[in-house]
Amino acid sequence: KIIKAEQILMQQNNDGVGNIDFGSMLPSMSPGRSIDMNMSRRPSPRTRHFNFLFNGYSKAYLSAAARYGKNHQNNTEMKSENFVSETPEDDANTTILSDNVTTRTIDTTKVYELLDTMLRIGVPLDGYSVSSLMALPSTPDEVTSLLKRIEPEMMVELNPAAYRSIISAYGKVGDPSSASWMFDEMIQSTRGNQGQNRENWNTLLGALAKGCVVGTNKSDERDLDILNSSAAQTRKMLQIETNSGNPQYQIIDHVNGKSCLDASLAILNLMRNQTEITGKYKIPKPNSQSYCLVASSLSGYGTSEAESDRALNLFRNAMDEGVAADGRFLNAVIRCFGDDIEGVLAAWKSDIGPAAAAYERISSRNTKSGTNLIAAYNGLMHVCGRALRPDVATRIAYAMNKANVEPAEATLRSYYAGKRVALGGNDDDDAKNLGFRKQYETLLTVECTKYNAKDKRQAKDRKIRIIL
């Protein structure tokens, strides 16, 4: 459908800007609707028409990236040479979608060609266009190049949603320094009140958390160098001049030179203290998502060494401030324990477990029963995997059933995700296959897998519950 829409849009090259029949694409997208195919006036392409295509391409890209991971270029299943074009200006004659037996791959070259067409015929971009396009770059230079390319063509100045997409894009490609620069630029923009928006601060925390993942871009091993970042070298920021004539940065001075983790903690402290920005307004207090992102920084999304004491202090600070103990936050806190299985079980009994149960009773009226509690238990499973303790994981699965929350495949995947981290991404663990670990993993698989006669993967399986 996306390709069909693009083909119709591209008819302007032959028919002229005002002769594009968008009606011909409607039957496949809206079955059952009648259209007047004889209408004499056909609309010229507008920004929203291109935004439909950009949004479709970005969703397809994000879906494929989530399926194959960040290292999709090295995936043995991928048959195309490059998943994402190295340069937006590449004129290679490739298709945007390429089907094969096992995968669907995406080449962003055609997306940039569509952008060229949009700008060539004089259709302006808006904030939604920027948000969709920023899902495509795969390096900091690509993000900066794309921003330089599209900003002069916008009908209005960058809005908060566009800024957040740029900050997230820099975080995704492993450049938290540029993300911090763009955040500082945003809160000094002419709108003047973006520092009061909690969503903006959480976006920055998310970009910093991405820099704490161990073994990806090694940004967790270097300090932030914001003033020399890719964004800082190519953009001119609105600066507030002090009496001494030196530029006064709003956030850069608080985090520059720190690691991503220390920067996240510094931002959280600014939010907790509701620090004033240039005497105009106070920074908003953190919510559950804020604490969740800082906990993700602390755990490196489940890849860092154990930080049991700091995780427990972070959790207690959040509870003291009345922050909701939702499942995502608890999951992130629990992952901070790394492979400290004894520490996390003690914390679960004394602090985290009671808070999870209390919040579940409150939230069960508005959400699906057990959703938040399952997310917290999945965090425990990840720690069990890090510790290579399927025996404890199996007992936790039994405890979940007693708490009226049934373990599912997501629970099992959490255990194996932690196990892969413990084994350094190597599935061949014969050297560490001690005792009855394989047997316990088999029991855990049975406990977490719901038998379904229609599921072809389980065609020869029979579920047997074994009580030890």
Salt bridges, closest charged atoms under 4 A:
ASP99 OD1 - ARG104 NE 2.84
GLU113 OE1 - LYS110 NZ 3.18
ASP116 OD1 - ARG149 NH2 2.07
GLU151 OE1 - ARG235 NH1 2.63
GLU157 OE2 - ARG191 NE 3.90
GLU185 OE2 - ARG235 NH2 2.65
GLU199 OE2 - ARG164 NE 3.52
GLU307 OE1 - ARG310 NH1 3.95
GLU321 OE2 - ARG272 NE 2.54
ASP351 OD1 - ARG316 NH2 3.22
ASP391 OD1 - ARG389 NE 2.95
ASP391 OD2 - ARG395 NH1 3.89
GLU409 OE1 - ARG413 NH1 3.96
GLU409 OE2 - ARG457 NH2 3.14
ASP429 OD2 - LYS419 NZ 3.09
ASP429 OD2 - ARG437 NH2 2.20
GLU441 OE2 - LYS419 NZ 3.13
GLU441 OE2 - ARG437 NE 3.80
GLU441 OE1 - LYS438 NZ 3.94
GLU447 OE2 - ARG465 NH1 2.41
ASP455 OD2 - ARG457 NH2 2.92
